[in-house]
Amino acid sequence: MTIKKQVLLTVLSVTAFSGWAQDSKSSTDSSDMVVTANRFPQPVSSVLAPTTVVTREQIDRWQSKTLVDVMRRLPGVDIAQNGGMGQSSSMFIRGTNSNHVLILIDGIRLNQAGITGSSDLSQIPISLVQKIEYIRGPSSAVYGSDAIGGVVNIITTRDKLGTTLTAGMGSNGYQSYDGSTQQKLGDDTVATVAGNYTYTHGIDVVANLPDSYGDPRQPDRDGFMSKTLYGSLMHNFNDNVSGFIRGYGFDNRTAYDGTYSYTSPYALPDTQQLYSQTWDTGLRYNAGIYATQLSGSYSHSKTYNYDPRYGQYDSSATLDDIQQYNLQWGNTLQAWHGTVSGGLDWQKQTTAPGTDYLDQGFEQRNTGVYATTQQLFGPVTLEGAVRSDDNSQFGQHSTWQSSAAWEFIDGYRLIASYGTAYKAPNLGQVYSEFYGNTNLRPEQSKQWESGVEGLTGPVTWRVSGYKNEITNLIDSDPTTYRYYNIGEAKIKGVEATASFDTGMFTHQLSYDYVDARNAQTNEILLRRAKQQVKYELDWQVAQIDWAVTYHYLGERYDEDFNSYQTVKLGGVSLWDLAASYPVTSHLTVRGRIANLFDKDYETVYGYATPGREYYLSGSYTF
């Protein structure tokens, strides 16, 4: 099928697909459909922005134990993590800062990000993840703040009836128990319940030598524990109207190498306890060429950092207490030569005193109005989006983006795009008594991209080049230590992806070249590899499914915060091997060796990463 014909499916998808942007259930294969790029359902092949979809089947094939492990395999992603499972992580997309990535769960932004500045993927339970839609490039014209480097939408909806029980064990005391069931209650109602428990002793993250404040080395294992519960109810009222209610929560405990408390000279907070819960509900109407949906959500997270000897409520402990309310109204219409979408987003975040080290609690509200479209004119496809946000903190801000593709030969097309994006300042940067600045403006970016993609024999491929200029970056003044809009960055890069089959083998390959620099000093931005190669090989022999993954992580630079000197972290080649075998039609056994050749490397200076690890699990489905 040519690209032109695939794009035509976009027009039909409004009626064939539910139109419910965060519920990826469809009469077609949901792995071939995305809703994140333009906020209406469309075939992934028709999206002009570089897009990757990860299904639950892929996660199970890789036997990934964390969301961090899933994301590090994808094009354009660079991960820096302070140790192993559950330890603090940062995700850089195409060289942009870690707080330039918008993380959505079922289309709703993760509530911690607006307060702390960025989202920590290590705290999101992998058991919640049923599908990931990952869009690279600016998307503020669709979603507002944060989407400078890209958008990651984590979808929790399960799309298969039945019950699955899974148990696993592995290196460093790893153990995991998972159960889920999805059943029909009558002809029009589907109920889902799921739960997970995961634990590991962890490794000693070995936070680099005693620092200038005299904090000691802590030669201990830094473990992680997570408990997750999920439930949903979906109901079709008639052929046109349906609705849902959903709730999930997780309770994580992470041990790390801490620093002495400022309020107590004897307390050494080295444990983080996170409690998070989310509830959302919505109604949708879908008839012919028009679909509309209204949804609301509430989420509440509490993050304690404390010394276990004194407890969570000691004066030496800290607490980030954040509540978030969301309303979304979206509309999709088949119009002209394609699809048009538009709607309204409203969000309120409130914090308790003490959050982000602020003595007072604060409230932040944002209202956004957006419109997107994709139109097909013969061999030319056009996309566009525009959005205006009104924020109680910094006022009004508008963004826009546009893309065009020309299919000059059947199966081959040229693509060009331009987009603006922004990142709002967080509460600490604005209201901190000693470092804040109430006059901060949003960070802003302009990105150009061009590329070519095609189907050559068995190979589906794409090559893109991009340039991103980011201004008004928020940084602290070296004299006053207050935050100002004083930074600039310039990022240039090339991304190439390919997938193909040779006999019984399936290949996925990507290459990234990123030159990310401080535009004022020309220094290379920290913790971002200049080059990465990622390769996945899958095949089946005698009913055993094999998966081999290779990751070349190029050299990068970091800072030694004891000496304040820049240090180089060498490149490394990493291999993983995974296999699964269906013992019966109901029972599948899986095994994995991570870091097969036991490479010793760091993604953050001074913090160890796990060596070779072994995992074994079994799943029973009925």
C-alpha positions in Angstrom: 0.0 0.0 0.0 1.4 3.4 -0.9 1.8 6.2 1.6 -1.0 8.1 -0.3 -3.5 5.4 0.3 -2.5 5.0 3.9 -3.1 8.7 4.5 -6.5 8.3 3.1 -7.3 6.0 5.9 -7.1 9.1 8.2 -10.4 10.4 6.7 -12.1 7.1 7.4 -10.6 6.6 10.9 -13.0 9.1 12.5 -15.9 6.8 11.8 -14.1 3.5 12.1 -12.3 4.6 15.3 -13.9 5.5 18.6 -12.7 9.1 18.5 -11.7 8.8 22.2 -8.2 10.1 22.2 -7.0 8.3 25.3 -8.8 5.0 24.8 -7.0 3.2 22.0 -9.8 0.6 21.4 -10.8 0.2 17.8 -12.1 -2.3 15.4 -8.7 -2.0 13.7 -5.4 -3.0 15.2 -4.7 -0.4 17.8 -0.9 -0.8 17.3 -1.4 0.8 13.8 -3.3 3.8 15.2 -2.1 6.8 17.2 -4.0 9.7 18.8 -1.1 11.7 20.3 0.3 13.5 17.3 -2.7 15.6 16.3 -5.2 14.6 19.0 -7.3 12.6 16.6 -7.0 9.0 15.6 -4.9 8.2 12.5 -2.7 5.5 11.1 0.8 5.8 12.4 2.1 5.7 8.9 0.2 8.9 8.1 1.8 11.0 10.9 4.3 13.5 9.5 6.3 13.8 12.8 8.7 11.0 13.6 6.6 8.6 15.6 7.2 5.3 17.4 4.6 3.1 18.9 5.4 0.5 21.6 2.9 -2.2 22.4 2.6 -4.4 25.4 3.6 -7.4 23.3 6.9 -5.6 22.6 7.5 -4.9 26.2 6.9 -8.5 27.1 9.2 -9.6 24.3 12.0 -7.3 25.6 11.1 -8.4 29.1 11.7 -4.8 30.3 11.4 -4.4 34.0 11.2 -0.6 34.0 9.8 2.2 31.8 13.4 3.6 31.7 14.5 0.3 30.0 11.7 0.6 27.4 12.4 4.3 26.5 16.2 3.9 26.2 15.6 1.5 23.3 13.8 4.1 21.2 15.2 6.6 18.6 16.2 10.0 19.8 16.2 9.0 23.5 19.2 9.3 25.8 18.8 8.3 29.5 20.9 9.3 32.5 20.2 7.4 35.7 21.7 7.6 39.1 22.1 3.8 39.5 19.7 0.9 39.0 15.9 0.2 39.2 14.0 3.0 40.9 16.9 5.5 41.0 16.4 9.0 39.8 16.5 9.3 36.0 16.5 12.0 33.3 15.4 11.5 29.7 16.8 13.7 26.9 15.0 13.7 23.6 17.0 14.9 20.6 19.5 16.7 22.9 16.9 18.9 24.6 16.8 19.2 28.4 15.1 16.6 30.5 12.4 19.1 31.4 11.6 19.6 27.7 9.8 16.3 27.4 6.0 16.2 28.0 4.9 13.0 29.8 1.3 12.1 29.5 -0.6 9.2 31.0 -3.8 8.5 29.1 -3.5 12.0 27.5 -3.1 13.9 30.8 0.2 15.4 31.8 1.9 13.8 34.8 1.1 16.0 37.8 4.6 16.3 39.3 6.2 17.8 36.2 4.6 21.3 36.5 6.0 21.7 40.0 9.4 20.0 40.0 10.2 20.8 36.4 10.6 17.3 34.9 9.2 13.8 35.2 11.1 10.9 36.6 10.3 7.8 34.5 11.8 5.5 37.1 8.8 6.0 39.4 6.1 5.1 36.8 5.3 1.4 37.2 5.9 -0.7 34.1 2.8 -2.7 35.0 0.6 0.3 34.1 2.0 0.6 30.6 -0.1 -1.1 27.8 1.0 1.1 25.0 3.3 4.0 24.4 2.9 6.7 21.6 6.2 8.6 21.3 6.3 11.8 19.1 9.6 13.5 18.4 9.8 17.2 17.7 7.9 20.3 19.0 4.3 19.7 20.1 3.5 22.8 22.2 1.0 23.8 19.6 -1.0 20.7 20.5 -0.3 20.3 24.2 1.2 23.5 25.6 4.1 23.7 27.9 7.0 21.2 28.1 6.7 19.7 24.6 10.0 21.1 23.2 11.8 17.8 22.5 8.8 15.6 22.2 5.8 13.9 23.8 5.5 10.5 25.4 1.9 9.3 25.9 1.6 6.2 28.2 -1.7 4.5 27.6 -3.1 2.2 30.4 -6.1 0.8 28.6 -6.1 -3.0 28.1 -7.7 -4.3 24.9 -8.0 -8.1 25.5 -10.5 -9.9 27.6 -9.2 -12.6 30.0 -7.0 -13.0 33.0 -3.2 -13.1 33.3 -1.1 -14.0 36.3 2.7 -13.5 36.2 5.5 -14.1 38.6 9.2 -13.3 38.1 12.5 -13.4 39.9 16.0 -12.3 39.1 19.4 -10.8 40.1 19.8 -8.5 43.1 16.8 -10.0 44.9 14.4 -9.0 42.2 10.9 -10.4 42.5 7.6 -9.3 40.8 4.0 -10.6 41.0 1.4 -9.3 38.6 -2.2 -10.1 38.0 -4.9 -8.6 35.7 -8.3 -9.5 34.5 -10.7 -7.9 32.0 -14.2 -9.2 31.8 -17.5 -8.3 30.1 -20.4 -7.4 32.5 -23.3 -7.9 30.2 -23.2 -6.9 26.5 -22.2 -3.3 27.0 -19.9 -3.1 30.0 -16.2 -4.1 30.4 -14.5 -4.1 33.8 -10.7 -4.3 34.4 -8.8 -4.9 37.6 -5.0 -5.2 37.9 -2.3 -5.2 40.5 1.5 -5.5 40.8 4.1 -5.9 43.5 7.8 -5.4 42.6 10.9 -5.5 44.8 14.7 -5.5 44.4 17.6 -5.3 46.8 19.2 -3.1 44.2 22.9 -2.3 43.9 25.1 0.2 45.7 24.8 3.3 43.5 28.1 4.5 44.9 27.5 8.3 44.9 30.9 9.6 43.9 33.3 10.2 47.0 32.5 12.5 49.9 31.5 15.9 48.5 32.4 19.4 49.6 29.7 19.4 52.3 31.2 16.4 54.0 28.4 13.9 53.1 29.7 10.3 53.6 29.9 7.4 51.3 27.1 5.0 52.0 28.3 1.5 51.1 24.9 -0.2 51.1 22.4 -1.6 48.6 19.9 1.0 47.3 16.8 -1.0 46.8 13.3 -0.3 45.3 9.8 -1.4 46.1 6.6 -0.7 44.2 2.9 -1.6 44.8 0.4 -0.8 42.1 -3.4 -1.1 41.8 -5.5 -0.3 38.7 -9.3 -0.5 37.9 -11.6 0.7 35.2 -15.2 0.4 34.0 -16.3 1.2 30.5 -19.9 1.2 29.3 -21.6 1.8 26.0 -25.0 3.5 26.6 -26.0 3.1 22.9 -24.3 3.0 19.5 -23.2 6.7 19.8 -22.6 7.4 23.5 -20.1 5.7 25.8 -18.2 6.5 29.0 -15.7 5.3 31.5 -14.4 5.7 35.0 -10.8 4.7 35.9 -8.6 4.8 38.9 -5.0 3.8 39.7 -2.4 4.3 42.4 1.1 3.3 43.2 3.2 3.3 46.3 7.0 3.4 45.7 9.9 3.3 48.1 13.5 4.0 46.9 16.7 4.0 48.8 19.6 6.2 47.6 22.8 7.9 48.8 21.6 11.0 50.5 23.0 14.2 52.0 22.9 15.5 55.6 19.7 17.5 56.5 20.0 21.2 56.9 17.5 21.1 59.8 19.2 18.3 61.7 23.0 17.7 61.6 22.5 14.1 62.6 19.8 13.1 60.1 20.8 11.6 56.7 17.7 11.4 54.5 18.4 8.6 52.0 14.9 7.1 51.4 12.1 8.4 49.1 8.5 7.3 49.6 6.1 8.2 46.8 2.3 7.9 47.1 0.3 8.6 43.9 -3.3 8.2 43.0 -5.3 9.2 39.9 -9.0 9.2 39.1 -10.5 10.1 35.7 -13.9 9.8 34.0 -15.4 10.8 30.7 -18.2 10.7 28.2 -17.9 10.5 24.4 -20.3 10.9 21.5 -19.5 9.5 18.0 -21.7 9.7 15.0 -20.7 9.7 11.4 -18.1 12.4 10.6 -18.2 14.0 14.1 -16.9 12.9 17.5 -16.7 14.7 20.8 -15.5 13.8 24.2 -15.5 15.4 27.7 -13.2 14.1 30.4 -12.1 15.1 33.9 -9.4 13.9 36.2 -8.0 14.3 39.7 -4.5 13.2 40.8 -2.7 13.5 44.1 0.9 12.7 44.8 3.0 12.9 48.0 6.8 12.5 47.9 8.7 12.1 51.2 12.4 12.2 51.5 13.5 11.1 55.0 16.0 9.3 57.2 14.4 5.9 58.2 15.8 6.3 61.7 13.6 9.3 62.3 10.7 8.7 60.0 8.6 10.6 57.4 7.3 13.2 59.8 10.5 14.3 61.4 11.7 17.9 60.9 14.6 16.6 58.8 12.2 15.1 56.2 10.8 16.9 53.2 7.4 16.5 51.6 6.2 17.5 48.1 2.4 17.4 48.2 0.8 18.1 44.8 -2.8 18.0 43.6 -3.9 18.3 40.0 -7.3 18.8 38.4 -7.9 18.5 34.7 -10.8 19.1 32.3 -10.5 18.3 28.6 -13.0 18.8 25.8 -12.1 17.6 22.4 -13.8 17.5 19.0 -13.0 15.7 15.8 -14.6 16.4 12.4 -14.1 14.9 9.0 -13.8 18.0 6.9 -12.5 19.2 3.5 -9.8 16.7 2.5 -9.0 15.2 5.9 -9.6 15.7 9.6 -9.9 18.7 11.9 -9.6 18.6 15.7 -10.1 21.3 18.3 -10.8 21.7 21.9 -10.1 23.1 25.3 -7.8 22.1 28.1 -8.1 23.4 31.7 -5.7 22.5 34.5 -5.2 23.5 38.1 -2.3 22.5 40.3 -2.0 23.2 44.0 0.8 22.5 46.4 1.1 22.2 50.2 3.6 24.3 52.1 7.0 22.8 52.0 6.7 21.5 48.4 9.8 22.2 46.4 11.3 23.8 49.5 8.8 26.7 49.4 7.4 27.9 52.8 3.9 28.6 51.3 1.5 26.6 49.2 0.7 27.8 45.7 -1.9 27.4 43.0 -1.3 27.5 39.3 -4.0 27.5 36.6 -3.8 27.1 32.9 -6.4 27.2 30.1 -5.4 26.2 26.6 -7.4 26.3 23.4 -6.1 24.4 20.4 -6.8 23.4 16.8 -5.1 20.8 14.6 -5.7 19.4 11.1 -4.3 17.1 8.5 -5.4 17.5 4.9 -4.6 15.5 1.8 -4.3 17.1 -1.7 -3.3 14.5 -4.2 0.4 13.6 -3.5 0.7 16.4 -0.9 -0.2 16.1 2.8 -0.4 19.2 5.0 -0.6 19.3 8.8 -1.0 22.3 11.1 -1.7 23.2 14.7 -2.1 26.3 16.7 -2.6 26.8 20.4 -3.0 29.6 22.9 -2.4 29.2 26.7 -3.5 31.5 29.4 -1.4 30.8 32.6 -2.0 32.4 36.0 1.7 32.5 36.5 3.1 34.1 33.3 0.1 35.2 31.3 -0.8 34.3 27.7 1.5 32.4 25.3 0.8 31.2 21.7 2.5 28.5 19.6 2.1 27.0 16.2 3.6 24.4 13.9 3.2 23.1 10.4 4.3 20.2 8.3 4.2 19.2 4.6 4.9 16.0 2.8 5.2 15.3 -0.9 4.9 11.8 -2.2 7.1 12.3 -5.3 7.1 8.5 -6.2 4.7 5.8 -4.9 6.1 4.8 -1.5 8.6 7.7 -1.2 7.9 11.1 0.3 9.8 14.3 1.3 8.8 15.9 4.6 9.5 19.4 6.0 8.3 21.0 9.2 8.6 24.0 11.4 7.3 24.5 14.9 7.5 26.7 18.0 7.4 25.4 21.5 7.9 26.6 25.1 8.6 25.5 28.7 6.9 27.3 31.6 9.0 28.1 34.7 8.2 25.9 37.7 7.1 27.2 41.1 10.5 27.0 42.7 12.1 29.1 40.0 9.4 31.8 40.4 8.6 31.9 44.2 11.7 30.7 46.0 12.6 33.3 48.7 16.3 33.2 47.9 16.5 32.1 44.3 13.1 32.9 42.7 12.2 35.5 40.1 8.6 36.5 39.6 9.5 38.1 36.2 10.6 34.9 34.6 9.3 34.2 31.1 8.8 30.8 29.4 11.7 29.2 27.6 11.1 29.2 23.9 12.2 27.1 21.0 12.1 27.2 17.2 12.7 23.9 15.3 13.2 23.1 11.7 13.2 19.6 10.3 13.4 17.9 6.9 13.5 14.3 5.9 12.8 11.6 3.4 11.2 8.3 4.0 10.2 5.3 1.9 9.8 1.6 1.3 12.7 0.1 -0.6 12.3 -3.6 -1.2 11.7 -5.0 2.3 13.1 -2.0 4.1 10.9 0.7 5.6 13.2 3.7 6.4 13.4 7.3 7.3 16.2 9.9 7.5 15.7 13.3 9.2 17.8 16.3 9.9 16.8 18.9 12.4 17.9 22.2 14.1 16.5 23.5 17.3 17.2 26.9 18.7 16.1 27.5 22.4 16.1 30.9 23.9 15.2 32.4 27.3 16.6 29.3 29.0 16.2 29.6 32.8 19.4 29.5 34.7 20.8 30.9 37.9 23.0 34.0 37.9 26.5 33.1 39.1 26.6 36.2 41.3 23.1 36.5 42.8 22.1 32.8 42.4 18.6 34.0 41.3 17.0 32.6 38.3 16.9 34.6 35.1 16.2 34.0 31.4 19.8 34.1 30.5 20.5 30.8 28.6 20.5 29.8 25.0 21.1 26.4 23.3 21.5 25.3 19.7 20.9 21.7 18.8 21.6 20.0 15.4 21.0 16.4 14.7 20.4 13.6 12.3 18.1 10.6 13.0 17.8 7.5 10.8 15.5 4.5 11.3 14.9 1.3 9.4 12.9 -1.9 9.8 12.9 -5.0 7.6 12.6 -8.8 7.5 15.1 -11.3 6.1 13.7 -14.8 6.2 12.7 -15.6 9.7 14.6 -12.6 11.2 13.0 -9.2 11.9 15.3 -6.2 12.2 14.8 -2.7 13.8 17.7 -0.2 13.5 18.2 3.4 14.5 21.1 5.9 14.5 21.2 9.2 16.2 23.7 12.0 15.9 23.2 15.0 18.2 25.3 18.1 18.6 23.8 20.0 21.5 25.6 23.1 22.7 25.4 26.1 24.9 24.9 28.9 22.2 26.7 31.4 24.3 29.8 29.4 25.3 29.8 26.7 22.6 30.2 24.1 25.3 28.6 20.7 24.7 25.5 20.1 26.9 26.0 17.6 29.7 24.9 13.9 29.8 23.9 13.8 26.1 25.7 11.2 23.9 26.8 12.6 20.5 26.1 9.3 18.8 23.9 6.3 19.5 23.1 3.1 17.6 20.2 0.9 18.6 19.5 -2.5 17.0 16.9 -5.2 17.7 16.9 -8.7 16.1 13.9 -11.0 16.6 13.3 -14.5 15.4 11.6 -17.8 16.3 13.1 -21.3 16.3 11.3 -24.4 17.6 8.5 -22.2 19.1 11.1 -20.2 21.1 11.0 -16.5 20.5 14.4 -14.9 20.7 15.2 -11.2 21.0 18.7 -9.7 20.9 19.2 -6.0 21.4 22.3 -3.9 20.9 22.9 -0.4 22.1 26.0 1.7 21.4 26.0 4.6 23.8 28.5 7.2 22.6 30.8 9.2 24.9 29.3 12.2 26.7 30.3 14.8 29.2 29.2 15.3 32.8 30.3 17.4 35.8 32.1 16.3 38.9 30.2 18.3 41.5 33.0 17.9 44.0 35.7 19.6 41.9 33.3 21.4 39.5 35.3 20.0 36.6 33.9 18.6 33.4 34.6 14.9 32.9 34.2 12.6 29.9 32.2 9.4 30.2 33.4 6.8 27.6 31.2 5.1 25.1 30.0 1.6 25.7 28.4 -1.3 23.7 25.6 -3.1 25.5 23.8 -6.4 24.6 20.7 -7.9 25.9 19.3 -11.4 25.2 15.8 -12.5 25.8 13.8 -15.7 25.0 10.3 -16.9 25.6 8.7 -20.4 25.2 5.0 -21.3 25.3 4.9 -24.4 27.5 1.2 -24.7 26.8 -1.4 -22.6 25.1 -1.9 -20.9 28.5 1.6 -20.9 30.1 4.6 -19.0 28.8 8.1 -19.0 30.3 10.5 -16.1 29.7 14.1 -15.5 30.5 16.5 -12.6 29.9 20.1 -11.7 30.4 20.6 -7.9 30.6 24.1 -6.4 30.0 25.2 -9.7 28.6 28.9 -8.9 28.6 28.9 -7.3 32.1 30.0 -3.9 30.9 31.1 -1.4 33.5 29.8 2.1 32.6 28.1 5.2 33.9 25.4 7.5 32.5 25.8 9.9 35.4 29.3 10.6 36.7 30.0 8.7 40.0 26.9 6.5 39.9 27.2 2.8 39.1 24.9 1.0 36.7 24.0 -2.6 37.1 26.3 -5.3 35.7 25.1 -8.5 34.2 21.6 -9.4 35.4 19.4 -12.5 35.0 15.6 -12.7 35.0 13.1 -15.5 34.8 9.3 -15.3 34.7 6.2 -17.2 33.9 2.8 -16.0 32.7 -0.5 -18.0 32.9 -3.4 -16.7 30.8 -7.0 -17.9 30.8 
